[in-house]
Amino acid sequence: MTFKSNSAKHRLLIPTPHQLSKVTRLLVGGIARRRYVVLPEGVSVDYCGAVKVASTLKRWHLFSIRNYCSGKNSDEWTEEIEYLDESGSVIYTGKGIRSVEPGLDDHVMVGGLKKPLLNASAIAKIVEVVKRWKWGPELETQLDKLQFVPNMIHITQALKVVKDGEGALSLFRWAKRQPWYLPSDECYVLLFDGLNESRDFDGIQSLFDEMVQDSSNNGVLSSTAYNRVIQFLAKADKMEVAFCCFKKIQGSGCKVDTQTYNSLILLFLNKGLPYKAFEVYESMQAANCSLDGSTYELMVPNLAKSGRLDAAFKLFQEMKEKRVKPSFNVFASLVDSMGKAGRLDMAMKVYMEMQGFGFRPSPPMFVSMIESNVKAGKLDAALRLWDEMKKAGFRPNFGLYTMIVESHAKSGKLDIAMSTFTDMEKVGFLPTPSTYSCLLEMHAASGQVDPAMKIYNSMTNAGLRPGMSTYTGLLMLLANKKLVDVAAKILLEMKSMGYSVDVSASDVLMVYIKDGSVDVALRWLRFMGSSGIRTNNFIIRQLFESCMKSGLFESAKPLLETYVNSAAKVDLVLYTSILAHLVRCQDEENERHLMSILSTTRHKAHAFMCGLFTGPEQRKQPVLSFVREFFQGIDYELEEGPARYFVNVLLNYLVLMGQINRARCVWKVAYENKLFPKAIVFDQQIAWSLDVRNLSVGAALISVVHTLHRFRKRMLYYGVVPRRIKLVTGPTLKIVIAQVLNSVESPFEVSKVVLRAPGDAVMEWFKKPIVQQFLLNEIPSRSDILMHKLNILFPSSAPELRSLSPPKMLMGRKGI
C-alpha cells in the first residue's frame, strides 16, 4: 500500500514494533497527528480521521509536522491527501487533520472545518494518559497538557474505564483542584468500587475522610457513596472502622439505606455481638427506615435466640403482614427458642403455621420440640412428636432415645421406658451407663426386683460398669425385700469392681435396723465381718440399742464391747438407757446380763452407782457429799439434758430398791444444781406449788415427799401459811401421788391435772404425827398406817414418839 501527495514525495518508512504500538494508541484515541499515513488493507478512515482497525496492521508509513489551529508554527494545509490501497486505488481523499493547542481549543480542524471534540475521544485520551503515566507529577503534567478542557462527565466516564485504583485516585484528586470540578457522588462510588476490588481498605478509609470533608465544605452529601463505604467495610469484617463510619454518617444527617443497616447487623451478629446488632436495629427503627426481607431474616432468629421472644414474634407478625414469606430458618428459630423458654403452646402454633407455609419439619426441629416437651413434663405431647418424626422417615438419634427412656423412667412410666429402651437396642444404639442406671434405680424405687435384676445383668453382660448410685439403689431394693443372700452377692461384685463398699454395706445394715429386723441385721453384720467389711460406731450403737429393745441382751454385750474397744465413748444417755432397761427388767437372768453390760460401759456413772450402794466405811464420806461430788463433775452446758434423764431413771431405780434416803439425797443435789429449776414455786403467801409433770414416777414421789417437808418446815417454824398449795402432776402421775398421800389422809383434792388444798388445812395436816413420820421417815409402812388409824379410834393411847421401825416400801416393784 502506498500514498501520494500533490505537493511532495515521501519515503516509505517501516515502523518498529514500539512505534506501531504507539501510533495504534493514537489512532484509537481518535486524534490523527500524522500528515501522511499509509494504510494497509482492511483499514478505514472516517471524516474525523479516527481510525478503526478491522484487521492486523501489517505495514504503514508516517512522517509528521505538528501544526496548531491557533496559528503557532502553523503552515496552512491546502493540499488534499489521497489514501491509496496496495493496488493504487484511492480509498479516501481530504484535507489534513491539524492538532489543537492544549487548553485553548475545544475543537479539531478537519481541513478548513472546525469539528467539536467528541466525548468518546476526550475520555479515551484521558484514559490513555492515566494508563501510561499512572500517578505522580508526570501524570498531572500530562493531564494539564490535554488538548481540550475536560469536564466532570469526562472524569466520571474515565474512572469507569480505569481499573487501577491508584491511577483513578490520582486522576480524581487532579480533577478536584481544577476550577471546573463539581462534587460528584458517582465519582466517589466508582473510586470506592475500585478500591474495594483491590482490597485497599486503608485507601477506602482515607477517601471516606476526604469525602466527609468535601461534603462539609460544599454542603453536598454523597448518600450512595457513604452507604457503599459501610457495606464494603462490613463485608470485609472491619467492624470498628465500619461502625465509626456509620456514626459519622448519622452525625452528618445523611440517610442510611436498608442494605447498609443489614450489612452492619450481619457484621455484629457474625462477630458474636448481638446487643450491638440490636442497637443498630433500634437506630434503624428510630430513623423510620423500611425493613426488607433480609432484615427480617436477620432479626427474627437472633431476637428469638437472645430471649427477646415478644419482639421476635412481633417482627414475625409484621413480616407476614407485609407479605414477606418467612424462611424455614425463621420458623425453626422461633419454634426452638419458644420451646426452650417453656412457651410450648406458642411454639406448637408456629410449628403448625410453618407446615401451612409448605415447610417440612427438619430432624433438629423435631429434636428441639421433643426436648422442650420432655423438660416441661409433657411426655404425651413428646411421644406424639416422636411418632410423627418416625412417620416422616427420620430416625431418632441416640440422645433423643436416651432422653425419652430416662424421662419416662423418672416419671414412673416404666412400661413406655422399657419399650423405648428395647427399640433403642434393636436399632443398634448401646445405652449408656446412665440410662441403665436410671432404669434400674426407678425399678428399684418401685420395688420391682425381677426387672431390676434383669437390667443389672444386661448391663454387666454388655461390659458396662455400674455406677455407685446404681449399686446403692439395687442394694437398697434387696435390703428392703430382705434378700440377704442376693444383696451379699451384689455387694461382693461391687467390691470386685474396685468400689469402697463399707458405706453401702452399712446402709443396708441400717435398713435392717430401722425396720426392726434385728436377727437379719445381726446376720448381715456377721457377713460383713467375714468379708472384711467394716462399719462405723454409730451403726454399731444403733444395732446395740435395737438389741436392747428386743431383749437380746446376750447379743447386745459383744456389740457394746466392740463399740468400747474401738475407742468410742459411752455417753451418759447410753448408760442411762441401759439402766432404764434394768429398772424394767423382771428376770434374774436378764438382770445379770444387764449388770454385766453396765460394767462393760466403763462409764463414771457406773462407778457412782456402785459407790452409792456401798456403806459409808467403804465410801469414806456421807451419801450427800458423795452425790454432790459426782454431780459437780458433770458439764451442764453439754450434758444438762442427759443429766436430767439420768436423775429420773436413777430415782426410779432407787425407789424400786427401797433406797429412799439415797433417793432424797440425789433429788436434793439435782435441785441444787438447777436441773429442775421451775419445779418448786413460792408465790409469797398466795400459792406454793410443785410441778412434777416432767419427772418419772420415782422422781415424782421423792420430790413430793421432799418438797412437802420443806413446806412443813417453813409453815411450822416461820409461821408462813399460803392461801393454797398445788401439786401439778399431769394426767399420768396424778393417781400414783394421790394414792401415796391418801394413805396418810392428806387434805389434797384431786382435779384433772392438779392436787390442791387450802393452806390452813395443810397446816393442820402437817401437825399430825404420822405426817411428820411420813415426811421425815420417807414413806410409812403398813404397820405405821394401822397404828395411825388406831390412834384416831383411841386418842389417849397415841404414842408420843414416832415409829423407829425401818423404812419399807409402800408398793411393790410392779406397782412402780
Secondary structure by P-SEA (a helix, b strand, c coil): cccccccbbbbbbbbcaaaaaaaaaaaaaccccccbbbbccccccccccbbbbccccccccbbbbbbbccccccccccbbbbbbcccccccccccbbbbbccccccccccccccccccaaaaaaaaaaaaaaccccaaaaaaaaaccccccaaaaaaaaaacccaaaaaaaaaaaaacccccccaaaaaaaaaaaaaacaaaaaaaaaaaaaaaaaaccccaaaaaaaaaaaaaaacaaaaaaaaaaaaaaacccccaaaaaaaaaaaaaaccaaaaaaaaaaaaaacccccaaaaaccaaaaaaacaaaaaaaaaaaaaaacccccaaaaaaaaaaaaaacaaaaaaaaaaaaaaacccccaaaaaaaaaaaaaacaaaaaaaaaaaaaaacccccaaaaaaaaaaaaaacaaaaaaaaaaaaaaacccccaaaaaaaaaaaaaaccaaaaaaaaaaaaaacccccaaaaaaaaaaaaaacaaaaaaaaaaaaaaaccccaaaaaaaaaaaaaacaaaaaaaaaaaaaaacccccaaaaaaaaaaaaaacaaaaaaaaaaaaaaacccccaaaaaaaaaaaaacccaaaaaaaaaaaaaaccaaaaaaaaaacccccccccaaaaaaaaaaaccccccaaaaaaaaaaaaaaaaaacaaaaaaaaaaaaaaacccccccccccccbbbbbcccccaaaaaaaaaaaaaaaaaaaaaccccccbbbbbccccaaaaaaaaaaaacccccccccbbbbcaaaaaaaaacaaaaaaaaaccccaaaaaaaaaaaaccccccccccccccccccccccc
